[in-house]
Amino acid sequence: MPNVSSTSLPVLCEFWYEDDVWNGEAKDLPIAVFGNTFEEAQAHMRDAIQGHIESAIELGEFSEVLKTVSKAVSGRRLSIDDLQASHPVVKMSVEVKDKQVAVA
């Protein structure tokens, strides 16, 4: 298992407005959220990512999550044509230190 004592990883999240709510999807993790506002959807995404990473650490599956996200990040090449004005993309930063998880 990689060193969980201090790890940092980016998670790319896409948000869009549909059916009177803001939806969000983490591009490299199995996470989808919604909220009444864009800010609420972002807050739900931070909470969901934190819960996902904490569960992975607790279950001994953090190395697999880290491998999945690292592989996706290293292979990702976004161009301006990949982005839609109606679908904001937000990079969330996950910091893991001594098995404590923080998402910003």
Contacts in CASP RR format, 6 or more apart in sequence:
PFRMAT RR
TARGET T0000
AUTHOR 0000-0000-0000
METHOD contacts of the structure
MODEL  1
MPNVSSTSLPVLCEFWYEDDVWNGEAKDLPIAVFGNTFEEAQAHMRDAIQ
GHIESAIELGEFSEVLKTVSKAVSGRRLSIDDLQASHPVVKMSVEVKDKQ
VAVA
1 60 0 8 1.000
1 62 0 8 1.000
1 63 0 8 1.000
2 62 0 8 1.000
2 63 0 8 1.000
2 66 0 8 1.000
4 57 0 8 1.000
4 62 0 8 1.000
4 96 0 8 1.000
4 99 0 8 1.000
5 97 0 8 1.000
5 98 0 8 1.000
5 99 0 8 1.000
6 96 0 8 1.000
6 97 0 8 1.000
6 98 0 8 1.000
7 66 0 8 1.000
7 95 0 8 1.000
7 96 0 8 1.000
8 93 0 8 1.000
8 94 0 8 1.000
8 95 0 8 1.000
8 96 0 8 1.000
9 66 0 8 1.000
9 69 0 8 1.000
9 70 0 8 1.000
9 73 0 8 1.000
9 93 0 8 1.000
9 94 0 8 1.000
10 69 0 8 1.000
10 73 0 8 1.000
10 91 0 8 1.000
10 92 0 8 1.000
10 93 0 8 1.000
10 94 0 8 1.000
11 26 0 8 1.000
11 27 0 8 1.000
11 28 0 8 1.000
11 29 0 8 1.000
11 49 0 8 1.000
11 69 0 8 1.000
11 91 0 8 1.000
11 92 0 8 1.000
11 93 0 8 1.000
11 94 0 8 1.000
11 103 0 8 1.000
12 26 0 8 1.000
12 27 0 8 1.000
12 28 0 8 1.000
12 73 0 8 1.000
12 76 0 8 1.000
12 89 0 8 1.000
12 90 0 8 1.000
12 91 0 8 1.000
12 92 0 8 1.000
13 24 0 8 1.000
13 25 0 8 1.000
13 26 0 8 1.000
13 27 0 8 1.000
13 42 0 8 1.000
13 45 0 8 1.000
13 89 0 8 1.000
13 90 0 8 1.000
13 91 0 8 1.000
13 92 0 8 1.000
14 24 0 8 1.000
14 25 0 8 1.000
14 27 0 8 1.000
14 87 0 8 1.000
14 88 0 8 1.000
14 89 0 8 1.000
14 90 0 8 1.000
15 22 0 8 1.000
15 23 0 8 1.000
15 24 0 8 1.000
15 25 0 8 1.000
15 38 0 8 1.000
15 41 0 8 1.000
15 42 0 8 1.000
15 45 0 8 1.000
15 87 0 8 1.000
15 88 0 8 1.000
15 89 0 8 1.000
15 90 0 8 1.000
16 22 0 8 1.000
16 23 0 8 1.000
16 24 0 8 1.000
16 84 0 8 1.000
16 86 0 8 1.000
16 87 0 8 1.000
16 88 0 8 1.000
17 23 0 8 1.000
17 38 0 8 1.000
17 86 0 8 1.000
21 34 0 8 1.000
21 35 0 8 1.000
21 36 0 8 1.000
21 41 0 8 1.000
22 34 0 8 1.000
22 35 0 8 1.000
22 36 0 8 1.000
22 37 0 8 1.000
22 38 0 8 1.000
22 40 0 8 1.000
22 41 0 8 1.000
23 32 0 8 1.000
23 33 0 8 1.000
23 34 0 8 1.000
23 35 0 8 1.000
23 41 0 8 1.000
24 32 0 8 1.000
24 33 0 8 1.000
24 34 0 8 1.000
24 41 0 8 1.000
24 45 0 8 1.000
25 31 0 8 1.000
25 32 0 8 1.000
25 33 0 8 1.000
26 32 0 8 1.000
26 45 0 8 1.000
26 48 0 8 1.000
26 49 0 8 1.000
26 92 0 8 1.000
27 72 0 8 1.000
28 68 0 8 1.000
28 69 0 8 1.000
28 72 0 8 1.000
28 73 0 8 1.000
29 49 0 8 1.000
29 52 0 8 1.000
29 65 0 8 1.000
29 68 0 8 1.000
29 69 0 8 1.000
30 52 0 8 1.000
31 45 0 8 1.000
31 48 0 8 1.000
31 49 0 8 1.000
31 52 0 8 1.000
33 41 0 8 1.000
33 44 0 8 1.000
33 45 0 8 1.000
33 48 0 8 1.000
34 41 0 8 1.000
34 44 0 8 1.000
35 41 0 8 1.000
35 44 0 8 1.000
38 88 0 8 1.000
42 90 0 8 1.000
45 90 0 8 1.000
45 92 0 8 1.000
46 92 0 8 1.000
46 103 0 8 1.000
46 104 0 8 1.000
47 103 0 8 1.000
49 92 0 8 1.000
49 94 0 8 1.000
49 103 0 8 1.000
50 94 0 8 1.000
50 101 0 8 1.000
50 102 0 8 1.000
50 103 0 8 1.000
51 101 0 8 1.000
52 65 0 8 1.000
53 62 0 8 1.000
53 65 0 8 1.000
53 94 0 8 1.000
53 96 0 8 1.000
53 101 0 8 1.000
53 103 0 8 1.000
54 101 0 8 1.000
55 61 0 8 1.000
56 62 0 8 1.000
56 64 0 8 1.000
56 65 0 8 1.000
57 96 0 8 1.000
57 99 0 8 1.000
57 101 0 8 1.000
62 96 0 8 1.000
78 89 0 8 1.000
83 89 0 8 1.000
92 103 0 8 1.000
92 104 0 8 1.000
93 103 0 8 1.000
93 104 0 8 1.000
94 101 0 8 1.000
94 102 0 8 1.000
94 103 0 8 1.000
95 101 0 8 1.000
95 102 0 8 1.000
95 103 0 8 1.000
95 104 0 8 1.000
96 102 0 8 1.000
END
